[in-house]
Every structure is written in structure tokens, then in C-alpha cells.
Amino acid sequence: MPAMAAADTRMQVDVLAEEHNVEVNWLHANVREAAALALPELWSRMVPQYAISKIPKRVKAVLFMQKASPTKDGVRITFHQQRVINYLKKHELPLIAEQPALNVVIQLYNKHGRPMGGTANDLLDYAANEAAAKGYRIDAQGASLVLLWRWLNEKQVSLSVRGNSKLSEYTETRRLTAADPLRQLKPWMNEVLLKARDAYIEPTAAEAEGEDLDVAQDQLNPSNGLAMQPLTKPEVELRLTIQKEASIADQVLFEQDLRRDPRILELSLRRVNRDGQQYYLQLNGSDDQWLKQWFARRGMTLTATIEGWVVQ
């Protein structure tokens, strides 16, 4: 059977009494409230990260509910998939209409080039346990997604992401502390898997309409007697220098925050000085002006120089 033919487990959300600080009996008796508690998790599985804030706030979760089943620890809410999809399409929101199936392969090598099989297996188990809550499936028949981590020295770790999923291949390097590597690799892996999941979004009706119009216009322009092919979206590469001292934790949080933006194709740390850090960025598209607003919201200024952008 095709990898996408399996049941879509995203539609089932377990509302646990302990997580919401309520009694199990209260959840059993208040199904509408349980559905309202489950709806945000459903959105996080169906809608890419950058568009979550665009979902209307006032919506009755019970309108999407198909059934509610009491469990020992709370309630399992099952949503009606087509109603959910129709609602998101109606509001012109990007969505992941089908649950992506990923064949995740993890490889780790220490600074001596020796494989770290135990840590790799632990990461795979963690990914499998988190898959349903994150909105994808781990499936040997799914699209391959290979994550290769290699320790360059005591602190620097390189990640190479490749495979035939819809996520573009890329590499990046980060600094890890001397603490347990598994605890630090888990959030890093989560970022990659969510990027891979979000790569499976379907365009909204307006976007699809705009794309069709662009293609039609391009094909009407003759070139040597032949119809022109639509151009690919240009990419921008730039250098970003952060002139601000930061702890390792602050630096990691900053990098994670920036990588979550879908307009970033690649972010890699190139150099660390006492005064700050220097990064290499590859943007998805030719527009780089949004970076100023991105840093301004975080209390920093961005200035263009001959050598690239400087953040203060």
C-alpha cells in the first residue's frame, strides 16, 4: 500500500486531565470543553508553524468533532478530517492536507569518526514516540530523510540533511555544550522534522491562482520562437554579523527562532568572537528587508554594510 494510505492519526487528540490540571470525571462530563482543549493541538499538526497565528481565534471546536471517547486519563477527541480541511481552505490558510510519511535515518559520528549507534537509536525512538503529536508518521515506506551528525571537535557539531522528502537538502553547524548530547540533539532533530513536515503544505487557493497566472504570463512571452519556462524563485545568500555578547543558551535560542522562519533556507554559524557571532544565511527568495523587522521586534537594529548585515 502507498505510504500515505494509512489512517491519519492527526485527527485523534488525547486530552489528558493531568496536563490541563482538571479532573478526569470533569473531562468525561464536559465534552465541548475537552474538544476546545484539543483543537490547538490539531491546528499545530495541520498548519505549518509560521501560519498558526493566522488561524481565527473564535471557532467552536465541537463543529469539527466526530466523536469523543472517554479514556482512563481523560478524553480522546476524534475530529472530522474533511470538515477541518474545508475550514482551513475557506479561510485561505496553508495546510498539510495529508499526513507526511517519513523514513527517518539517523547517523552520528563522534570527533574520532566512530559511530554513536546507541544515541542514534535513542533519537529514532524519540522521533517515533513524538510523531503522532507532531503531525507526521515514521514509516519505512515513506520519503527518506537522512540526518547525519558529525562532531568536528569538542564543541562544534555539523548536521547534514538529505533524502528524497520535500525538504531541501542542507547542512549547518552548531556549538553544543559538554552536557548530555542526546538532550541537545532532541530539539535540533525536532526542528528538522517539523521543517520536513511543513514542506508538505498545499498552497492556498489564492496562491495557486497566482501561480497559474504567473505561468500563463511567462508562457505568452516568446523567446527564439519558443514559449518561456517559468523562472524559479531567486535565492539570496548573505552574511550576518551579531555584535552582541550572548550565552550559549541565548545563542541556541536565537538560532532556533530564526531557523523556524520559512523564509530561511539555511543558517550556519561561521565564526564566534568575544564580540559576537557571524552567520551565513540563505534566504528563500530575493526579499531581505523583512529581516529588519524581525530583529526590531527583538530589540535589535539591523544595518546593511559592504560585507553584509550587522546586528547591534
C-alpha positions as CSV (number, residue, x, y, z in Angstrom):
1,M,0.0,0.0,0.0
2,P,1.2,3.6,-0.6
3,A,2.8,5.3,2.4
4,M,0.0,7.9,2.5
5,A,-2.8,5.3,2.6
6,A,-2.5,4.7,6.4
7,A,-5.1,6.2,8.8
8,D,-4.5,9.8,9.6
9,T,-3.7,9.8,13.3
10,R,-3.6,13.6,13.4
11,M,-7.4,13.6,13.8
12,Q,-7.2,11.8,17.2
13,V,-6.1,14.1,20.1
14,D,-5.8,12.8,23.6
15,V,-6.8,15.4,26.2
16,L,-5.2,14.3,29.5
17,A,-6.6,15.6,32.8
18,E,-3.1,15.9,34.3
19,E,-1.8,18.1,31.6
20,H,-4.7,20.6,31.9
21,N,-5.0,20.5,35.7
22,V,-8.6,19.2,35.7
23,E,-10.3,16.0,36.9
24,V,-10.8,13.1,34.6
25,N,-14.5,13.0,35.5
26,W,-14.8,16.7,34.6
27,L,-13.5,15.9,31.1
28,H,-15.9,13.0,30.7
29,A,-18.8,15.3,31.6
30,N,-17.7,18.3,29.5
31,V,-17.0,17.1,26.0
32,R,-17.3,20.5,24.4
33,E,-14.6,21.9,26.7
34,A,-12.4,18.9,26.0
35,A,-12.8,19.5,22.3
36,A,-11.8,23.1,22.8
37,L,-8.6,22.0,24.6
38,A,-7.8,19.5,21.8
39,L,-8.3,22.0,18.9
40,P,-5.0,23.9,19.3
41,E,-3.0,20.6,19.1
42,L,-4.9,19.7,16.0
43,W,-4.0,23.0,14.4
44,S,-0.4,22.5,15.3
45,R,-0.4,19.3,13.3
46,M,-2.3,20.5,10.3
47,V,-1.0,24.0,9.8
48,P,2.7,25.0,9.2
49,Q,4.4,26.7,12.1
50,Y,4.5,30.2,10.5
51,A,0.8,30.3,9.9
52,I,-0.6,29.2,13.3
53,S,-1.1,32.8,14.4
54,K,-3.3,33.4,11.4
55,I,-6.0,30.9,12.4
56,P,-9.2,32.7,13.7
57,K,-9.3,32.7,17.5
58,R,-13.0,32.3,17.9
59,V,-14.1,29.0,16.5
60,K,-16.1,26.3,18.1
61,A,-14.1,23.1,18.2
62,V,-17.3,21.0,18.6
63,L,-18.1,21.9,14.9
64,F,-15.2,19.7,13.8
65,M,-15.7,16.9,16.3
66,Q,-16.6,13.5,15.0
67,K,-16.7,11.6,18.3
68,A,-15.4,11.7,21.9
69,S,-14.2,8.6,23.7
70,P,-13.5,8.5,27.5
71,T,-10.1,7.1,28.5
72,K,-8.6,6.3,31.8
73,D,-6.6,9.5,31.8
74,G,-9.0,11.9,30.0
75,V,-10.8,12.0,26.7
76,R,-9.9,11.1,23.1
77,I,-11.3,13.6,20.7
78,T,-11.6,12.5,17.1
79,F,-12.0,15.3,14.5
80,H,-13.7,15.1,11.1
81,Q,-10.9,15.4,8.7
82,Q,-12.8,16.9,5.7
83,R,-14.5,19.5,7.9
84,V,-11.1,20.6,9.2
85,I,-9.6,20.8,5.7
86,N,-12.6,22.6,4.3
87,Y,-12.4,25.2,7.2
88,L,-8.7,25.9,6.6
89,K,-9.2,26.2,2.9
90,K,-12.2,28.5,3.4
91,H,-10.0,30.9,5.4
92,E,-7.2,30.8,2.9
93,L,-4.8,29.1,5.3
94,P,-1.9,26.9,4.2
95,L,-2.4,23.3,5.4
96,I,-0.7,19.9,5.3
97,A,-3.7,18.1,3.8
98,E,-2.1,14.6,4.0
99,Q,-0.1,13.3,6.9
100,P,3.5,13.1,5.7
101,A,5.2,9.7,6.0
102,L,8.9,9.9,6.6
103,N,11.5,7.2,6.6
104,V,13.9,8.8,9.1
105,V,17.5,7.6,9.1
106,I,19.9,8.9,11.8
107,Q,23.6,8.7,11.8
108,L,26.0,10.1,14.4
109,Y,29.8,10.1,14.5
110,N,32.0,11.4,17.3
111,K,35.0,13.6,16.8
112,H,37.1,10.4,16.2
113,G,34.9,9.3,13.4
114,R,33.3,6.4,15.3
115,P,29.6,5.8,15.0
116,M,27.4,6.6,18.0
117,G,24.8,3.8,17.5
118,G,23.2,4.0,20.9
119,T,22.4,7.7,20.7
120,A,21.2,7.3,17.1
121,N,18.7,4.6,18.2
122,D,17.5,6.7,21.2
123,L,16.8,9.6,18.8
124,L,14.9,7.3,16.4
125,D,12.8,6.0,19.3
126,Y,12.1,9.6,20.5
127,A,11.1,10.6,16.9
128,A,8.7,7.7,16.7
129,N,7.1,8.5,20.0
130,E,6.7,12.2,19.1
131,A,5.5,11.6,15.5
132,A,1.7,11.4,16.2
133,A,1.8,14.6,18.3
134,K,3.9,16.5,15.8
135,G,1.7,15.6,12.7
136,Y,3.8,13.1,10.7
137,R,4.4,9.3,10.6
138,I,7.6,7.4,10.8
139,D,7.3,4.8,8.0
140,A,9.9,2.6,6.3
141,Q,7.9,3.1,3.0
142,G,7.8,6.9,3.3
143,A,10.1,9.5,1.8
144,S,13.7,9.2,3.1
145,L,15.0,11.8,5.4
146,V,18.6,11.2,6.4
147,L,20.1,13.2,9.3
148,L,23.9,12.9,9.7
149,W,25.5,14.5,12.7
150,R,29.3,14.6,12.9
151,W,31.3,16.1,15.8
152,L,34.0,18.4,14.3
153,N,35.7,18.9,17.7
154,E,34.8,19.1,21.3
155,K,32.0,21.7,20.8
156,Q,31.2,22.1,17.1
157,V,28.7,19.6,15.5
158,S,27.8,19.5,11.8
159,L,24.4,18.3,10.6
160,S,23.8,17.2,7.0
161,V,20.2,16.7,5.9
162,R,19.4,14.9,2.7
163,G,17.0,12.4,1.2
164,N,14.0,12.4,-1.2
165,S,11.5,14.2,1.0
166,K,10.2,17.6,0.1
167,L,12.6,19.2,2.4
168,S,15.6,20.7,0.5
169,E,19.0,19.3,1.4
170,Y,21.1,21.5,3.6
171,T,24.0,21.5,6.1
172,E,24.6,23.5,9.2
173,T,27.0,23.7,12.2
174,R,26.2,24.4,15.8
175,R,28.0,24.5,19.1
176,L,26.9,22.1,21.8
177,T,27.9,22.1,25.4
178,A,29.6,19.3,27.2
179,A,26.3,18.1,28.7
180,D,24.4,15.0,27.5
181,P,24.4,15.2,23.7
182,L,21.1,13.4,23.5
183,R,19.2,16.1,25.3
184,Q,20.7,18.8,23.0
185,L,20.1,16.8,19.8
186,K,16.4,16.1,20.5
187,P,15.2,19.8,20.0
188,W,17.6,20.1,17.0
189,M,16.0,17.0,15.5
190,N,12.5,18.2,16.2
191,E,13.3,21.4,14.2
192,V,14.4,19.3,11.2
193,L,11.4,17.0,11.3
194,L,9.0,20.0,11.6
195,K,10.7,21.6,8.7
196,A,10.3,18.4,6.7
197,R,6.6,18.2,7.7
198,D,5.9,21.8,6.8
199,A,7.4,21.2,3.4
200,Y,4.3,19.2,2.5
201,I,1.9,22.2,2.7
202,E,-0.6,22.7,-0.1
203,P,-0.9,26.3,-1.5
204,T,-4.0,28.3,-0.6
205,A,-6.5,28.9,-3.3
206,A,-5.2,32.5,-3.8
207,E,-1.6,31.3,-4.0
208,A,-2.4,28.6,-6.5
209,E,-4.4,31.1,-8.6
210,G,-1.5,33.5,-8.6
211,E,1.0,30.8,-9.6
212,D,-1.2,29.7,-12.5
213,L,-1.5,33.4,-13.7
214,D,2.3,33.8,-13.5
215,V,2.9,30.6,-15.5
216,A,0.4,31.7,-18.1
217,Q,2.0,35.1,-18.5
218,D,5.5,33.6,-18.7
219,Q,4.4,31.2,-21.4
220,L,3.0,34.0,-23.5
221,N,6.4,35.7,-23.8
222,P,8.2,34.3,-26.9
223,S,12.0,33.6,-26.8
224,N,13.6,32.5,-30.0
225,G,10.2,31.2,-31.2
226,L,9.7,29.1,-28.0
227,A,7.4,29.7,-25.0
228,M,9.4,30.8,-22.0
229,Q,9.6,28.5,-19.0
230,P,8.6,29.9,-15.6
231,L,11.6,31.1,-13.6
232,T,12.5,29.6,-10.3
233,K,12.2,31.8,-7.3
234,P,15.6,33.5,-6.7
235,E,17.6,32.9,-3.5
236,V,19.7,35.3,-1.6
237,E,22.9,34.5,0.2
238,L,24.2,36.9,2.8
239,R,26.5,37.3,5.8
240,L,25.0,38.2,9.2
241,T,27.3,39.5,12.0
242,I,25.8,39.8,15.5
243,Q,27.7,42.4,17.6
244,K,26.4,41.3,20.9
245,E,27.7,39.1,23.6
246,A,25.4,36.1,24.4
247,S,25.5,33.0,26.4
248,I,25.4,29.6,24.7
249,A,21.8,29.2,25.7
250,D,20.8,32.6,24.3
251,Q,22.7,31.8,21.1
252,V,20.9,28.5,20.6
253,L,17.5,30.0,21.3
254,F,18.2,32.8,18.8
255,E,19.3,30.3,16.1
256,Q,16.3,28.1,16.8
257,D,13.9,31.1,16.5
258,L,15.5,32.2,13.2
259,R,15.5,28.7,11.7
260,R,11.8,28.4,12.3
261,D,11.1,31.1,9.8
262,P,10.2,29.6,6.5
263,R,12.0,32.4,4.6
264,I,15.3,30.9,5.9
265,L,16.6,28.1,3.7
266,E,19.9,27.7,5.6
267,L,21.6,29.2,8.6
268,S,25.1,28.2,9.6
269,L,27.4,29.5,12.2
270,R,30.7,30.6,10.6
271,R,32.7,32.3,13.4
272,V,32.4,33.1,17.1
273,N,34.3,36.1,18.6
274,R,34.3,37.7,22.0
275,D,32.2,40.4,20.5
276,G,29.6,38.2,18.9
277,Q,28.9,35.7,16.1
278,Q,28.9,35.6,12.3
279,Y,26.4,33.6,10.3
280,Y,25.9,32.6,6.8
281,L,22.2,32.9,5.6
282,Q,20.5,31.6,2.5
283,L,17.0,33.2,2.1
284,N,14.1,31.7,0.3
285,G,13.5,34.5,-2.3
286,S,15.1,37.8,-3.1
287,D,13.4,39.9,-0.3
288,D,15.7,40.5,2.6
289,Q,14.0,43.6,4.1
290,W,11.9,41.6,6.4
291,L,15.0,40.9,8.5
292,K,15.0,44.4,9.8
293,Q,11.5,44.0,11.3
294,W,12.4,40.5,12.6
295,F,15.3,41.9,14.7
296,A,13.5,45.1,15.6
297,R,10.8,43.0,17.3
298,R,13.6,41.6,19.5
299,G,15.1,44.9,20.4
300,M,18.0,44.9,17.9
301,T,18.8,47.0,14.9
302,L,20.0,45.7,11.5
303,T,22.3,47.7,9.3
304,A,23.4,46.9,5.7
305,T,27.2,47.1,5.1
306,I,29.5,46.2,2.2
307,E,30.4,42.9,4.0
308,G,26.8,42.0,4.8
309,W,24.2,42.7,7.6
310,V,25.4,43.8,11.0
311,V,23.1,43.4,14.1
312,Q,23.5,45.5,17.2
